[in-house]
Amino acid sequence: MRVPHEPWPADEAEALRQQLALRERVEPAGPPPVVRTAAGLDVSYDGETGRAVAAVVVLDVATLAVVEAVTAAGAVSFPYVPGLLAFRELPTLVDALERLTVTPDVLVCDGYGVAHPRRFGLACHVGVLTGLPAFGVAKTPFMGAGGESSASRRSGGAQGVATGEAHAEPGPGRGDWSPLTEDGAVLGRVLRTQPKVKPVFVSVGHRMDLDTATALTLALSPRFRLPETTRHADQLSRRLLGGLPAGGGHAAPAVA
């Protein structure tokens, strides 16, 4: 699939300009008419070498069978800047997405969508670039003042949100949720995907509504806390990062 985009920014000012321009193209409404396939997106980093591996794994939503899995690798070209972390992940993610031979119905990002200081997290960004419905499922709650989350992602950081966010703990059962808010605005949901297990943080990205994002997160998480899309992409990117040859970037076979 093709993912058109401007040249990747070389500095923070250009990244901010691109982010604010692309934010105007977010379509908040949904849901998509049919969701048969969902793609999980994830990036793993090697802090010592400065390299990253992106994985995109497409699953059949009904059976959770792997339809296609692709990867791409490259050097990290953008510094860690809270609120602009999509630019750190997107170069390798887009390379991986462009290797797909199937077009998924929805993208599931390991991160945030509108739950972002400027309401334009990774799920918004990748949704706008691809034109596909997208939402984010994050592992950790937000920290204040645009800071990174308490479990910074594998030397790459995790997207923060401005001070003022709040949420109540959801009930203990699978499917229980509470609103994730900032200054009174609902930005997402704190969702319990498994009984008495830590919740995840769901926010819409592009062409998606919160009810559908919540339902899909539960459908993709029948056994574990995280969606199978995220688990497959995370495992694949980590595995390839560990055995990555110098300069390597390649398509990958489907993972079991």
ROLOPA-58712 format. One line per 10 residues: number of its first residue (from 1); their letters; for each residue x, y, z of C-alpha. Coordinates in pm, 1 decimal. Layout:
// residues N
NUM) a) X:Y:Z  ... .
This chain:
// residues 256
1) mrvphepwpa) 0.0:0.0:0.0  110.8:355.9:-65.9  151.4:601.9:220.5  212.6:951.5:80.3  380.3:1200.7:309.9  596.5:1511.2:314.9  972.5:1467.8:362.4  1032.3:1373.9:724.0  1117.8:1682.9:932.8  1476.6:1757.5:1024.1 .
11) deaealrqql) 1397.4:1963.3:1333.1  1134.0:2028.6:1595.3  993.4:2341.0:1429.1  924.2:2163.2:1101.3  776.4:1864.9:1285.5  538.3:2093.1:1472.0  436.2:2265.3:1147.6  357.7:1930.6:984.9  172.4:1806.4:1290.9  -53.1:2111.3:1313.1 .
21) alrervepag) -127.3:2098.5:939.3  -211.4:1728.1:943.3  -428.0:1769.5:1252.7  -678.0:1961.7:1040.9  -735.7:1648.0:832.9  -848.5:1423.4:1119.1  -1197.5:1283.3:1067.1  -1335.5:1200.5:1412.5  -1652.5:1020.8:1307.2  -1697.5:649.0:1248.3 .
31) pppvvrtaag) -1740.1:363.6:1264.5  -1594.5:195.2:954.7  -1869.9:1.2:773.5  -1701.8:-340.2:793.4  -1402.3:-452.1:997.8  -1271.5:-790.2:889.0  -899.9:-726.9:936.8  -701.2:-520.7:1186.0  -331.4:-435.2:1171.6  -115.2:-393.6:1478.9 .
41) ldvsydgetg) 173.0:-144.2:1458.8  473.7:-140.4:1687.1  833.6:-14.9:1691.0  1124.2:-150.8:1896.1  1442.9:45.7:1955.9  1805.3:-37.6:2024.3  1932.6:246.1:2240.9  2296.2:149.4:2188.8  2296.5:139.9:1808.5  2024.8:397.8:1744.3 .
51) ravaavvvld) 1833.4:157.6:1522.7  1464.5:75.0:1512.9  1252.6:-210.4:1381.5  887.5:-154.0:1290.5  642.1:-440.8:1258.3  292.6:-442.1:1109.2  87.2:-757.1:1162.7  -256.1:-794.4:1001.1  -502.2:-1025.2:1177.0  -840.3:-1165.4:1080.8 .
61) vatlavveav) -1065.3:-1011.5:1346.6  -1299.5:-1312.1:1361.2  -1033.7:-1582.4:1398.5  -728.8:-1377.9:1508.2  -525.9:-1566.2:1247.5  -230.9:-1380.9:1095.8  -308.0:-1262.2:742.8  22.5:-1086.1:674.4  323.8:-961.3:868.8  588.6:-719.2:745.0 .
71) taagavsfpy) 880.9:-535.6:900.4  1120.5:-254.2:823.2  1437.9:-138.4:994.6  1641.4:178.6:994.3  1829.6:437.3:1192.8  1631.6:664.0:1424.4  1645.7:1005.2:1258.8  1440.1:1224.6:1493.2  1522.1:1302.1:1857.3  1300.7:1225.1:2152.7 .
81) vpgllafrel) 1064.8:1522.3:2187.0  750.0:1478.9:2399.7  442.4:1542.4:2188.9  631.6:1480.9:1862.1  718.6:1116.5:1911.7  524.0:1004.2:1605.3  805.5:1150.2:1395.0  1047.2:915.5:1569.3  840.4:608.8:1479.4  681.0:695.1:1147.0 .
91) ptlvdalerl) 978.0:660.7:908.8  1018.1:289.4:983.3  644.4:232.9:1033.1  564.6:381.9:693.3  836.3:169.9:531.7  672.0:-137.0:682.4  318.6:-31.2:586.8  424.8:18.6:226.1  533.3:-346.7:213.6  183.4:-472.2:286.0 .
101) tvtpdvlvcd) 11.3:-652.2:0.3  -327.1:-638.6:176.9  -500.6:-326.6:302.6  -631.1:-369.9:657.9  -969.3:-231.4:754.3  -834.6:-64.5:1067.8  -499.2:20.1:1226.2  -432.1:-41.4:1596.1  -140.1:161.1:1731.9  61.8:96.5:2045.3 .
111) gygvahprrf) 8.3:448.5:2174.9  -242.6:731.6:2170.6  -471.9:912.6:1930.0  -650.4:1232.4:2033.6  -526.2:1179.5:2389.6  -227.3:1399.4:2316.9  -115.7:1754.7:2407.8  -221.5:1880.4:2063.7  -487.1:1613.2:2004.6  -274.7:1444.9:1738.3 .
121) glachvgvlt) -95.8:1135.3:1860.1  45.3:848.5:1657.7  -294.6:689.7:1583.8  -420.8:1020.1:1439.3  -102.8:1070.7:1239.2  -85.1:726.2:1081.8  -459.0:730.0:1016.7  -440.1:1059.7:829.2  -136.4:951.1:624.6  -290.4:618.4:522.4 .
131) glpafgvakt) -651.0:732.5:507.2  -747.5:427.0:714.0  -951.0:412.3:1035.3  -712.2:405.6:1330.2  -711.3:408.3:1708.1  -458.2:371.4:1986.7  -433.9:126.6:2274.4  -170.1:242.2:2522.7  -22.1:39.8:2805.4  32.6:328.4:3044.9 .
141) pfmgaggess) -155.7:636.0:3167.0  -46.2:984.8:3082.8  198.7:1196.3:3277.3  177.4:1571.3:3314.9  318.8:1857.9:3114.2  387.4:1653.7:2803.3  622.3:1423.1:2992.6  675.2:1061.9:2894.9  475.2:783.2:3052.9  592.3:590.3:3353.7 .
151) asrrsggaqg) 697.1:295.7:3138.6  890.3:463.4:2857.9  882.9:246.9:2551.4  1204.7:52.6:2486.0  1441.2:352.3:2467.9  1200.1:527.8:2234.2  977.4:703.6:2485.0  599.9:706.4:2501.2  359.4:981.7:2416.9  258.7:1211.1:2702.3 .
161) vatgeahaep) -31.7:1447.4:2748.4  -64.1:1783.5:2918.6  -141.9:1833.6:3285.2  -508.1:1804.7:3379.1  -577.5:1448.8:3265.4  -774.0:1231.4:3501.2  -948.4:898.8:3520.0  -1124.7:681.5:3771.3  -1029.4:317.6:3805.5  -1275.9:104.7:3604.5 .
171) gpgrgdwspl) -1461.8:-185.7:3760.8  -1281.5:-518.5:3803.4  -1457.8:-708.0:3524.2  -1368.7:-756.1:3158.9  -1524.6:-475.3:2957.5  -1551.7:-233.8:3249.5  -1429.8:113.8:3161.9  -1407.9:469.3:3288.1  -1365.7:789.8:3085.3  -1020.4:933.3:3030.4 .
181) tedgavlgrv) -1053.3:1309.8:3051.2  -847.8:1626.1:3039.9  -993.6:1949.8:3173.2  -1340.9:1799.5:3138.5  -1299.3:1680.3:2778.4  -1330.0:1306.2:2715.1  -1018.7:1188.9:2529.4  -1059.2:814.0:2558.7  -1141.2:524.8:2788.1  -959.6:334.5:3058.2 .
191) lrtqpkvkpv) -1061.8:-20.3:2964.5  -1031.7:-345.1:3157.3  -967.7:-616.5:2898.4  -923.6:-900.8:3148.5  -1069.1:-947.5:3497.7  -861.7:-791.3:3775.7  -578.8:-705.9:3534.0  -439.2:-355.3:3481.1  -645.6:-159.3:3227.3  -537.2:-23.3:2890.7 .
201) fvsvghrmdl) -595.8:328.4:2757.4  -801.0:353.9:2438.5  -829.1:668.7:2226.2  -953.7:729.4:1874.6  -722.9:838.3:1597.2  -891.2:884.6:1257.8  -1225.6:780.2:1107.9  -1312.7:598.3:1428.8  -1553.0:643.2:1719.9  -1481.8:551.5:2079.1 .
211) dtataltlal) -1751.9:284.6:2108.9  -1614.2:97.2:1807.9  -1255.2:134.6:1927.6  -1357.2:-7.4:2265.7  -1545.9:-300.2:2111.5  -1257.2:-383.2:1878.1  -1006.2:-367.8:2162.5  -1210.3:-624.2:2354.5  -1258.7:-844.3:2046.8  -883.6:-843.2:1986.8 .
221) sprfrlpett) -805.6:-921.8:2352.6  -978.9:-1253.5:2429.0  -705.9:-1394.4:2654.3  -451.7:-1129.9:2742.9  -442.9:-769.7:2859.8  -314.1:-634.2:2527.7  -480.6:-679.4:2187.5  -343.3:-963.9:1977.5  -253.3:-706.7:1712.9  -19.0:-532.1:1955.2 .
231) rhadqlsrrl) 119.5:-856.9:2096.7  209.4:-996.5:1754.9  368.4:-673.2:1632.2  559.7:-623.9:1957.1  694.9:-979.4:1959.9  797.1:-963.9:1594.7  974.2:-627.3:1620.8  1158.1:-732.7:1937.2  1265.2:-1062.1:1786.6  1399.8:-903.3:1471.4 .
241) lgglpagggh) 1571.8:-623.9:1661.9  1764.9:-885.8:1855.9  1891.9:-1049.9:1537.5  1904.5:-748.7:1309.2  2194.0:-744.3:1059.7  2364.0:-411.6:1000.3  2152.0:-199.4:768.5  1882.3:-465.5:754.9  1521.0:-409.4:671.0  1302.0:-682.5:528.6 .
251) aapava) 964.8:-840.1:493.4  885.5:-1106.9:747.3  685.6:-1426.9:738.1  365.3:-1447.2:936.8  415.1:-1517.3:1305.0  231.8:-1789.8:1489.5 .
